[in-house]
Amino acid sequence: MDKYYKSVFLRRVKHWMSERLPDFASFKLERGVDGWDVLSGNLLYRRDLGAERAVWIVWEPGPGVERYFRVSLGWSVGAGQLPYHHERDERLYSAGAPVCGIPGGRLDLEQLEGTSALGGITIPSPWDQVSLLKPAAPASVLRAAIDKAALVAEALTSAERADTVDATLRDVVSRIEARLPDFVNAIVQW
């Protein structure tokens, strides 16, 4: 994730999780467990549901200099199970709820909402105006848009970036809260 946004994003996710979803505890992933290579680098939050069942929220910052992240709801059934399934199970690609019979997995929030989960959730920035240009825009128009975006982006304060991240996370947490009851219900009813 973009160096200007990553630390703010990580800090504000922790704030929003404690503020709006306090039943979820931060989960420290231990090196070497099954699924570590897939889940490392993510912020994991777990809520136990009893009888060795748990619901998870997984926040995954985008790679490199991207300003996007993914968030998914997961489940695990069994002691020590993470929201990870090592086998490729086709049912996960079209699921709208936890899949009974799979001991651990996760579904992208956008997938649960019935929309495309390909692009992740973008944190708005002045750079977005460049992507609005038509592909056939003249080079001078493209250069002017890039120069303007760079100037505005550099002028943003840390507080303005934090406000933007907060607005994005406030929306995402509301979306999680809307999907969570049905998701938890599906796990509990197994």
Secondary structure as UniProt FT lines:
FT   TURN            3..5
FT   HELIX           6..20
FT   TURN            22..23
FT   STRAND          25..27
FT   TURN            31..32
FT   TURN            34..35
FT   HELIX           36..39
FT   TURN            40..41
FT   STRAND          43..50
FT   TURN            51..52
FT   STRAND          53..61
FT   TURN            64..65
FT   STRAND          68..77
FT   TURN            79..80
FT   HELIX           91..94
FT   TURN            100..101
FT   STRAND          104..108
FT   HELIX           109..112
FT   TURN            113..114
FT   STRAND          121..122
FT   TURN            126..127
FT   HELIX           128..131
FT   TURN            135..136
FT   HELIX           139..155
FT   HELIX           158..188
//
